[in-house]
Amino acid sequence: MAEHLASIFGTEKDRVNCPFYFKIGACRHGDRCSRLHTKPSISPTLLLSNMYQRPDMITPGVDPQGQPLDPSKIQDHFEDFYEDLFEELGKYGEIESLNICDNLADHMVGNVYAQFREEEHAAAALQNLSGRFYAGRPIIVDFSPVTDFREATCRQYEENVCNRGGYCNFMHLKKINKDLRRQLFGRRRRSRSRSRSPPRHRNHDDRPSGGGRGGGGYPDHRHSDRSRRPRSRSPARRSGRSRSPDGKRNRSPVREGSAERRAKIEQWNREKEARSANATD
Protein backbone atom coordinates (compact mmCIF):
# COMPACT_ATOMS: atom_id res chain seq x y z
CA MET A 1 0.00 0.00 0.00
CA ALA A 2 2.78 2.42 0.95
CA GLU A 3 4.63 1.67 -2.30
CA HIS A 4 1.47 2.34 -4.30
CA LEU A 5 0.89 5.68 -2.57
CA ALA A 6 4.50 6.66 -3.17
CA SER A 7 4.24 5.74 -6.86
CA ILE A 8 1.17 7.95 -7.46
CA PHE A 9 2.28 10.86 -5.25
CA GLY A 10 1.92 14.14 -7.12
CA THR A 11 0.27 12.56 -10.18
CA GLU A 12 -3.28 12.87 -11.48
CA LYS A 13 -4.12 9.58 -9.73
CA ASP A 14 -3.26 11.13 -6.36
CA ARG A 15 -6.56 12.33 -4.87
CA VAL A 16 -4.90 13.86 -1.82
CA ASN A 17 -1.95 15.91 -3.07
CA CYS A 18 -2.23 18.55 -5.81
CA PRO A 19 -0.36 17.44 -8.96
CA PHE A 20 -0.04 20.99 -10.29
CA TYR A 21 1.58 22.20 -7.09
CA PHE A 22 4.02 19.30 -7.23
CA LYS A 23 4.92 19.97 -10.90
CA ILE A 24 4.74 23.77 -11.05
CA GLY A 25 5.19 24.84 -7.43
CA ALA A 26 2.01 26.94 -7.76
CA CYS A 27 -1.70 26.28 -8.21
CA ARG A 28 -4.35 28.57 -9.67
CA HIS A 29 -6.79 27.58 -6.91
CA GLY A 30 -4.40 28.65 -4.16
CA ASP A 31 -5.71 27.98 -0.65
CA ARG A 32 -9.11 27.02 -2.12
CA CYS A 33 -7.64 23.94 -3.82
CA SER A 34 -9.38 20.68 -2.86
CA ARG A 35 -6.02 18.89 -2.65
CA LEU A 36 -3.05 19.41 -0.37
CA HIS A 37 -0.14 21.71 -1.20
CA THR A 38 2.65 20.00 0.74
CA LYS A 39 5.62 22.31 1.03
CA PRO A 40 8.96 20.48 1.35
CA SER A 41 11.01 21.12 4.46
CA ILE A 42 14.17 21.17 2.31
CA SER A 43 14.76 21.40 -1.44
CA PRO A 44 17.46 22.55 -3.88
CA THR A 45 14.86 24.83 -5.51
CA LEU A 46 13.57 28.15 -4.20
CA LEU A 47 10.43 29.94 -5.38
CA LEU A 48 10.50 33.74 -5.22
CA SER A 49 6.84 34.52 -5.83
CA ASN A 50 5.86 37.37 -8.21
CA MET A 51 9.33 38.90 -7.90
CA TYR A 52 9.91 39.99 -11.50
CA GLN A 53 7.85 43.07 -12.38
CA ARG A 54 7.88 43.45 -16.13
CA PRO A 55 7.50 47.02 -17.47
CA ASP A 56 4.32 46.05 -19.35
CA MET A 57 2.55 44.39 -16.42
CA ILE A 58 -0.86 45.97 -17.11
CA THR A 59 -1.02 45.52 -20.88
CA PRO A 60 1.59 43.47 -22.79
CA GLY A 61 3.75 45.71 -24.96
CA VAL A 62 2.45 48.94 -23.39
CA ASP A 63 3.82 50.92 -20.43
CA PRO A 64 1.61 52.16 -17.54
CA GLN A 65 1.16 55.50 -19.37
CA GLY A 66 -0.27 53.73 -22.39
CA GLN A 67 2.78 54.22 -24.60
CA PRO A 68 4.06 51.31 -26.71
CA LEU A 69 7.29 49.73 -25.50
CA ASP A 70 10.17 48.65 -27.70
CA PRO A 71 10.53 44.83 -27.33
CA SER A 72 14.31 45.23 -27.14
CA LYS A 73 13.96 47.54 -24.12
CA ILE A 74 11.67 45.02 -22.43
CA GLN A 75 14.31 42.35 -23.01
CA ASP A 76 17.07 44.64 -21.71
CA HIS A 77 15.04 45.31 -18.56
CA PHE A 78 14.56 41.57 -18.04
CA GLU A 79 18.23 40.71 -18.57
CA ASP A 80 19.35 43.43 -16.15
CA PHE A 81 17.03 41.93 -13.52
CA TYR A 82 18.23 38.40 -14.33
CA GLU A 83 21.90 39.32 -13.98
CA ASP A 84 21.35 41.22 -10.72
CA LEU A 85 19.43 38.32 -9.21
CA PHE A 86 21.91 35.71 -10.42
CA GLU A 87 24.84 37.52 -8.82
CA GLU A 88 22.94 37.99 -5.54
CA LEU A 89 21.85 34.34 -5.33
CA GLY A 90 25.33 33.20 -6.35
CA LYS A 91 26.64 34.49 -3.02
CA TYR A 92 25.02 31.51 -1.28
CA GLY A 93 26.13 28.69 -3.58
CA GLU A 94 26.35 27.38 -7.11
CA ILE A 95 23.22 27.87 -9.22
CA GLU A 96 22.15 25.01 -11.47
CA SER A 97 19.37 26.96 -13.18
CA LEU A 98 17.50 30.25 -12.81
CA ASN A 99 14.07 30.31 -14.44
CA ILE A 100 11.62 33.22 -14.61
CA CYS A 101 8.00 32.81 -15.70
CA ASP A 102 6.55 34.92 -18.50
CA ASN A 103 3.02 33.83 -17.54
CA LEU A 104 0.30 36.39 -16.77
CA ALA A 105 -1.95 34.43 -14.36
CA ASP A 106 -1.85 35.76 -10.79
CA HIS A 107 -0.35 32.60 -9.27
CA MET A 108 2.55 32.51 -11.76
CA VAL A 109 3.24 36.04 -12.98
CA GLY A 110 6.85 37.05 -12.27
CA ASN A 111 7.64 33.81 -10.41
CA VAL A 112 11.36 33.07 -10.10
CA TYR A 113 12.66 29.52 -9.60
CA ALA A 114 16.28 29.25 -8.46
CA GLN A 115 17.69 25.73 -8.40
CA PHE A 116 20.96 25.33 -6.50
CA ARG A 117 23.48 22.55 -6.83
CA GLU A 118 23.12 21.67 -3.14
CA GLU A 119 20.12 21.83 -0.81
CA GLU A 120 22.28 23.50 1.86
CA HIS A 121 22.96 26.39 -0.52
CA ALA A 122 19.24 26.87 -1.11
CA ALA A 123 18.64 26.84 2.66
CA ALA A 124 21.29 29.54 3.15
CA ALA A 125 19.71 31.70 0.44
CA LEU A 126 16.25 31.24 1.98
CA GLN A 127 17.49 32.31 5.39
CA ASN A 128 19.26 35.41 4.05
CA LEU A 129 16.54 36.58 1.65
CA SER A 130 13.58 36.23 4.02
CA GLY A 131 12.34 39.62 5.18
CA ARG A 132 14.32 41.58 2.59
CA PHE A 133 13.10 43.87 -0.19
CA TYR A 134 13.79 44.28 -3.90
CA ALA A 135 12.67 47.38 -5.85
CA GLY A 136 10.62 48.46 -2.85
CA ARG A 137 8.69 45.19 -2.64
CA PRO A 138 9.10 42.40 -0.05
CA ILE A 139 10.76 39.21 -1.27
CA ILE A 140 8.46 36.22 -0.75
CA VAL A 141 10.65 33.12 -0.81
CA ASP A 142 10.06 29.49 0.07
CA PHE A 143 11.25 26.00 -0.82
CA SER A 144 9.65 24.58 -3.96
CA PRO A 145 8.95 20.93 -4.81
CA VAL A 146 9.94 21.55 -8.45
CA THR A 147 13.17 19.81 -9.45
CA ASP A 148 12.44 18.74 -13.04
CA PHE A 149 11.66 21.79 -15.16
CA ARG A 150 11.07 19.67 -18.23
CA GLU A 151 7.82 18.45 -16.67
CA ALA A 152 6.87 21.98 -15.57
CA THR A 153 7.52 23.76 -18.88
CA CYS A 154 4.90 24.20 -21.61
CA ARG A 155 6.29 22.38 -24.64
CA GLN A 156 3.84 24.14 -26.96
CA TYR A 157 5.17 27.51 -25.80
CA GLU A 158 8.72 26.45 -26.68
CA GLU A 159 7.42 25.56 -30.15
CA ASN A 160 5.48 28.88 -30.37
CA VAL A 161 2.13 27.09 -30.72
CA CYS A 162 0.58 27.51 -27.24
CA ASN A 163 -2.94 28.86 -27.75
CA ARG A 164 -3.51 29.71 -24.08
CA GLY A 165 -0.98 32.50 -24.09
CA GLY A 166 0.15 33.96 -20.79
CA TYR A 167 -2.68 32.23 -18.92
CA CYS A 168 -1.36 28.73 -19.57
CA ASN A 169 -1.03 26.64 -16.38
CA PHE A 170 2.42 25.39 -17.36
CA MET A 171 5.58 27.50 -17.21
CA HIS A 172 6.36 29.89 -20.03
CA LEU A 173 10.02 30.55 -19.25
CA LYS A 174 11.50 33.82 -20.45
CA LYS A 175 14.88 33.45 -22.19
CA ILE A 176 18.09 35.44 -21.92
CA ASN A 177 20.53 35.80 -24.79
CA LYS A 178 23.20 33.18 -25.29
CA ASP A 179 26.10 35.51 -24.53
CA LEU A 180 24.71 36.45 -21.13
CA ARG A 181 23.96 32.81 -20.31
CA ARG A 182 27.49 31.81 -21.26
CA GLN A 183 28.89 34.68 -19.20
CA LEU A 184 26.92 33.85 -16.03
CA PHE A 185 26.88 30.06 -16.02
CA GLY A 186 30.28 29.69 -17.70
CA ARG A 187 31.79 31.79 -14.93
CA ARG A 188 30.49 29.31 -12.34
CA ARG A 189 31.85 26.32 -14.23
CA ARG A 190 35.27 27.93 -14.51
CA SER A 191 35.24 28.83 -10.82
CA ARG A 192 34.45 25.22 -9.92
CA SER A 193 37.20 24.01 -12.24
CA ARG A 194 39.78 26.29 -10.59
CA SER A 195 38.73 25.22 -7.08
CA ARG A 196 39.21 21.54 -7.94
CA SER A 197 42.50 21.85 -9.82
CA PRO A 198 45.88 21.66 -8.01
CA PRO A 199 47.40 25.04 -7.04
CA ARG A 200 49.82 26.60 -9.48
CA HIS A 201 51.96 29.73 -9.64
CA ARG A 202 50.16 32.68 -11.20
CA ASN A 203 51.80 35.77 -12.63
CA HIS A 204 50.22 39.11 -13.34
CA ASP A 205 49.25 38.10 -16.87
CA ASP A 206 47.08 35.27 -15.52
CA ARG A 207 44.72 37.57 -13.66
CA PRO A 208 41.25 37.75 -15.24
CA SER A 209 40.18 41.04 -16.71
CA GLY A 210 37.30 43.06 -15.28
CA GLY A 211 35.90 42.26 -11.86
CA GLY A 212 32.79 41.41 -9.97
CA ARG A 213 30.63 43.84 -8.08
CA GLY A 214 31.58 44.67 -4.55
CA GLY A 215 29.51 43.95 -1.47
CA GLY A 216 27.30 46.47 0.23
CA GLY A 217 23.97 44.66 0.46
CA TYR A 218 21.12 44.32 -1.99
CA PRO A 219 19.66 47.74 -2.86
CA ASP A 220 15.97 48.11 -3.62
CA HIS A 221 16.26 49.75 -7.08
CA ARG A 222 19.28 48.15 -8.69
CA HIS A 223 17.76 47.89 -12.15
CA SER A 224 15.60 51.03 -12.32
CA ASP A 225 16.52 54.23 -14.19
CA ARG A 226 19.71 52.74 -15.51
CA SER A 227 21.19 52.68 -18.98
CA ARG A 228 21.94 49.40 -20.64
CA ARG A 229 25.21 47.85 -19.51
CA PRO A 230 27.40 46.47 -22.28
CA ARG A 231 27.47 42.69 -22.43
CA SER A 232 31.05 42.64 -23.69
CA ARG A 233 32.58 42.41 -20.21
CA SER A 234 32.91 38.68 -20.44
CA PRO A 235 35.35 36.86 -18.16
CA ALA A 236 38.82 35.88 -19.22
CA ARG A 237 39.64 33.15 -21.72
CA ARG A 238 37.76 29.92 -21.40
CA SER A 239 39.62 26.87 -20.26
CA GLY A 240 38.89 23.31 -21.29
CA ARG A 241 36.73 20.92 -19.36
CA SER A 242 37.84 20.60 -15.77
CA ARG A 243 39.83 17.56 -14.77
CA SER A 244 40.86 16.32 -11.37
CA PRO A 245 44.56 16.01 -10.41
CA ASP A 246 44.62 12.33 -11.40
CA GLY A 247 43.58 13.22 -14.94
CA LYS A 248 40.01 11.97 -14.75
CA ARG A 249 37.18 14.20 -15.80
CA ASN A 250 35.11 15.61 -12.94
CA ARG A 251 31.49 14.55 -13.09
CA SER A 252 28.54 16.23 -11.47
CA PRO A 253 26.50 14.17 -9.01
CA VAL A 254 23.41 12.56 -10.49
CA ARG A 255 20.32 14.68 -9.87
CA GLU A 256 17.48 12.70 -8.33
CA GLY A 257 14.43 12.24 -10.53
CA SER A 258 10.76 12.85 -9.92
CA ALA A 259 10.11 9.34 -8.57
CA GLU A 260 12.84 9.69 -5.94
CA ARG A 261 11.55 13.16 -5.12
CA ARG A 262 8.02 11.85 -4.63
CA ALA A 263 9.30 9.07 -2.36
CA LYS A 264 11.27 11.56 -0.26
CA ILE A 265 8.30 13.92 0.14
CA GLU A 266 6.07 10.96 1.02
CA GLN A 267 8.61 10.01 3.71
CA TRP A 268 8.50 13.59 5.04
CA ASN A 269 4.72 13.36 5.26
CA ARG A 270 4.88 10.06 7.20
CA GLU A 271 7.45 11.50 9.61
CA LYS A 272 5.30 14.60 10.10
CA GLU A 273 2.22 12.46 10.86
CA ALA A 274 4.21 10.34 13.30
CA ARG A 275 5.43 13.44 15.14
CA SER A 276 1.89 14.78 15.31
CA ALA A 277 0.63 11.47 16.70
CA ASN A 278 3.37 11.40 19.35
CA ALA A 279 2.58 14.96 20.36
CA THR A 280 -1.12 14.06 20.75
CA ASP A 281 -0.25 11.06 22.95
C-alpha positions as CSV (number, residue, x, y, z in Angstrom):
1,M,0.0,0.0,0.0
2,A,2.8,2.4,1.0
3,E,4.6,1.7,-2.3
4,H,1.5,2.3,-4.3
5,L,0.9,5.7,-2.6
6,A,4.5,6.7,-3.2
7,S,4.2,5.7,-6.9
8,I,1.2,7.9,-7.5
9,F,2.3,10.9,-5.3
10,G,1.9,14.1,-7.1
11,T,0.3,12.6,-10.2
12,E,-3.3,12.9,-11.5
13,K,-4.1,9.6,-9.7
14,D,-3.3,11.1,-6.4
15,R,-6.6,12.3,-4.9
16,V,-4.9,13.9,-1.8
17,N,-1.9,15.9,-3.1
18,C,-2.2,18.6,-5.8
19,P,-0.4,17.4,-9.0
20,F,0.0,21.0,-10.3
21,Y,1.6,22.2,-7.1
22,F,4.0,19.3,-7.2
23,K,4.9,20.0,-10.9
24,I,4.7,23.8,-11.0
25,G,5.2,24.8,-7.4
26,A,2.0,26.9,-7.8
27,C,-1.7,26.3,-8.2
28,R,-4.3,28.6,-9.7
29,H,-6.8,27.6,-6.9
30,G,-4.4,28.7,-4.2
31,D,-5.7,28.0,-0.6
32,R,-9.1,27.0,-2.1
33,C,-7.6,23.9,-3.8
34,S,-9.4,20.7,-2.9
35,R,-6.0,18.9,-2.6
36,L,-3.1,19.4,-0.4
37,H,-0.1,21.7,-1.2
38,T,2.6,20.0,0.7
39,K,5.6,22.3,1.0
40,P,9.0,20.5,1.3
41,S,11.0,21.1,4.5
42,I,14.2,21.2,2.3
43,S,14.8,21.4,-1.4
44,P,17.5,22.6,-3.9
45,T,14.9,24.8,-5.5
46,L,13.6,28.1,-4.2
47,L,10.4,29.9,-5.4
48,L,10.5,33.7,-5.2
49,S,6.8,34.5,-5.8
50,N,5.9,37.4,-8.2
51,M,9.3,38.9,-7.9
52,Y,9.9,40.0,-11.5
53,Q,7.9,43.1,-12.4
54,R,7.9,43.5,-16.1
55,P,7.5,47.0,-17.5
56,D,4.3,46.1,-19.3
57,M,2.6,44.4,-16.4
58,I,-0.9,46.0,-17.1
59,T,-1.0,45.5,-20.9
60,P,1.6,43.5,-22.8
61,G,3.8,45.7,-25.0
62,V,2.5,48.9,-23.4
63,D,3.8,50.9,-20.4
64,P,1.6,52.2,-17.5
65,Q,1.2,55.5,-19.4
66,G,-0.3,53.7,-22.4
67,Q,2.8,54.2,-24.6
68,P,4.1,51.3,-26.7
69,L,7.3,49.7,-25.5
70,D,10.2,48.6,-27.7
71,P,10.5,44.8,-27.3
72,S,14.3,45.2,-27.1
73,K,14.0,47.5,-24.1
74,I,11.7,45.0,-22.4
75,Q,14.3,42.3,-23.0
76,D,17.1,44.6,-21.7
77,H,15.0,45.3,-18.6
78,F,14.6,41.6,-18.0
79,E,18.2,40.7,-18.6
80,D,19.4,43.4,-16.1
81,F,17.0,41.9,-13.5
82,Y,18.2,38.4,-14.3
83,E,21.9,39.3,-14.0
84,D,21.3,41.2,-10.7
85,L,19.4,38.3,-9.2
86,F,21.9,35.7,-10.4
87,E,24.8,37.5,-8.8
88,E,22.9,38.0,-5.5
89,L,21.9,34.3,-5.3
90,G,25.3,33.2,-6.3
91,K,26.6,34.5,-3.0
92,Y,25.0,31.5,-1.3
93,G,26.1,28.7,-3.6
94,E,26.4,27.4,-7.1
95,I,23.2,27.9,-9.2
96,E,22.2,25.0,-11.5
97,S,19.4,27.0,-13.2
98,L,17.5,30.2,-12.8
99,N,14.1,30.3,-14.4
100,I,11.6,33.2,-14.6
101,C,8.0,32.8,-15.7
102,D,6.6,34.9,-18.5
103,N,3.0,33.8,-17.5
104,L,0.3,36.4,-16.8
105,A,-1.9,34.4,-14.4
106,D,-1.8,35.8,-10.8
107,H,-0.3,32.6,-9.3
108,M,2.5,32.5,-11.8
109,V,3.2,36.0,-13.0
110,G,6.8,37.0,-12.3
111,N,7.6,33.8,-10.4
112,V,11.4,33.1,-10.1
113,Y,12.7,29.5,-9.6
114,A,16.3,29.3,-8.5
115,Q,17.7,25.7,-8.4
116,F,21.0,25.3,-6.5
117,R,23.5,22.6,-6.8
118,E,23.1,21.7,-3.1
119,E,20.1,21.8,-0.8
120,E,22.3,23.5,1.9
121,H,23.0,26.4,-0.5
122,A,19.2,26.9,-1.1
123,A,18.6,26.8,2.7
124,A,21.3,29.5,3.1
125,A,19.7,31.7,0.4
126,L,16.2,31.2,2.0
127,Q,17.5,32.3,5.4
128,N,19.3,35.4,4.1
129,L,16.5,36.6,1.6
130,S,13.6,36.2,4.0
131,G,12.3,39.6,5.2
132,R,14.3,41.6,2.6
133,F,13.1,43.9,-0.2
134,Y,13.8,44.3,-3.9
135,A,12.7,47.4,-5.8
136,G,10.6,48.5,-2.8
137,R,8.7,45.2,-2.6
138,P,9.1,42.4,-0.1
139,I,10.8,39.2,-1.3
140,I,8.5,36.2,-0.8
141,V,10.7,33.1,-0.8
142,D,10.1,29.5,0.1
143,F,11.2,26.0,-0.8
144,S,9.6,24.6,-4.0
145,P,8.9,20.9,-4.8
146,V,9.9,21.5,-8.5
147,T,13.2,19.8,-9.4
148,D,12.4,18.7,-13.0
149,F,11.7,21.8,-15.2
150,R,11.1,19.7,-18.2
151,E,7.8,18.5,-16.7
152,A,6.9,22.0,-15.6
153,T,7.5,23.8,-18.9
154,C,4.9,24.2,-21.6
155,R,6.3,22.4,-24.6
156,Q,3.8,24.1,-27.0
157,Y,5.2,27.5,-25.8
158,E,8.7,26.4,-26.7
159,E,7.4,25.6,-30.1
160,N,5.5,28.9,-30.4
161,V,2.1,27.1,-30.7
162,C,0.6,27.5,-27.2
163,N,-2.9,28.9,-27.8
164,R,-3.5,29.7,-24.1
165,G,-1.0,32.5,-24.1
166,G,0.2,34.0,-20.8
167,Y,-2.7,32.2,-18.9
168,C,-1.4,28.7,-19.6
169,N,-1.0,26.6,-16.4
170,F,2.4,25.4,-17.4
171,M,5.6,27.5,-17.2
172,H,6.4,29.9,-20.0
173,L,10.0,30.6,-19.3
174,K,11.5,33.8,-20.5
175,K,14.9,33.5,-22.2
176,I,18.1,35.4,-21.9
177,N,20.5,35.8,-24.8
178,K,23.2,33.2,-25.3
179,D,26.1,35.5,-24.5
180,L,24.7,36.5,-21.1
181,R,24.0,32.8,-20.3
182,R,27.5,31.8,-21.3
183,Q,28.9,34.7,-19.2
184,L,26.9,33.9,-16.0
185,F,26.9,30.1,-16.0
186,G,30.3,29.7,-17.7
187,R,31.8,31.8,-14.9
188,R,30.5,29.3,-12.3
189,R,31.8,26.3,-14.2
190,R,35.3,27.9,-14.5
191,S,35.2,28.8,-10.8
192,R,34.4,25.2,-9.9
193,S,37.2,24.0,-12.2
194,R,39.8,26.3,-10.6
195,S,38.7,25.2,-7.1
196,R,39.2,21.5,-7.9
197,S,42.5,21.9,-9.8
198,P,45.9,21.7,-8.0
199,P,47.4,25.0,-7.0
200,R,49.8,26.6,-9.5
201,H,52.0,29.7,-9.6
202,R,50.2,32.7,-11.2
203,N,51.8,35.8,-12.6
204,H,50.2,39.1,-13.3
205,D,49.3,38.1,-16.9
206,D,47.1,35.3,-15.5
207,R,44.7,37.6,-13.7
208,P,41.2,37.7,-15.2
209,S,40.2,41.0,-16.7
210,G,37.3,43.1,-15.3
211,G,35.9,42.3,-11.9
212,G,32.8,41.4,-10.0
213,R,30.6,43.8,-8.1
214,G,31.6,44.7,-4.6
215,G,29.5,44.0,-1.5
216,G,27.3,46.5,0.2
217,G,24.0,44.7,0.5
218,Y,21.1,44.3,-2.0
219,P,19.7,47.7,-2.9
220,D,16.0,48.1,-3.6
221,H,16.3,49.7,-7.1
222,R,19.3,48.2,-8.7
223,H,17.8,47.9,-12.1
224,S,15.6,51.0,-12.3
225,D,16.5,54.2,-14.2
226,R,19.7,52.7,-15.5
227,S,21.2,52.7,-19.0
228,R,21.9,49.4,-20.6
229,R,25.2,47.8,-19.5
230,P,27.4,46.5,-22.3
231,R,27.5,42.7,-22.4
232,S,31.1,42.6,-23.7
233,R,32.6,42.4,-20.2
234,S,32.9,38.7,-20.4
235,P,35.4,36.9,-18.2
236,A,38.8,35.9,-19.2
237,R,39.6,33.2,-21.7
238,R,37.8,29.9,-21.4
239,S,39.6,26.9,-20.3
240,G,38.9,23.3,-21.3
241,R,36.7,20.9,-19.4
242,S,37.8,20.6,-15.8
243,R,39.8,17.6,-14.8
244,S,40.9,16.3,-11.4
245,P,44.6,16.0,-10.4
246,D,44.6,12.3,-11.4
247,G,43.6,13.2,-14.9
248,K,40.0,12.0,-14.8
249,R,37.2,14.2,-15.8
250,N,35.1,15.6,-12.9
251,R,31.5,14.5,-13.1
252,S,28.5,16.2,-11.5
253,P,26.5,14.2,-9.0
254,V,23.4,12.6,-10.5
255,R,20.3,14.7,-9.9
256,E,17.5,12.7,-8.3
257,G,14.4,12.2,-10.5
258,S,10.8,12.9,-9.9
259,A,10.1,9.3,-8.6
260,E,12.8,9.7,-5.9
261,R,11.6,13.2,-5.1
262,R,8.0,11.9,-4.6
263,A,9.3,9.1,-2.4
264,K,11.3,11.6,-0.3
265,I,8.3,13.9,0.1
266,E,6.1,11.0,1.0
267,Q,8.6,10.0,3.7
268,W,8.5,13.6,5.0
269,N,4.7,13.4,5.3
270,R,4.9,10.1,7.2
271,E,7.4,11.5,9.6
272,K,5.3,14.6,10.1
273,E,2.2,12.5,10.9
274,A,4.2,10.3,13.3
275,R,5.4,13.4,15.1
276,S,1.9,14.8,15.3
277,A,0.6,11.5,16.7
278,N,3.4,11.4,19.4
279,A,2.6,15.0,20.4
280,T,-1.1,14.1,20.8
281,D,-0.3,11.1,23.0
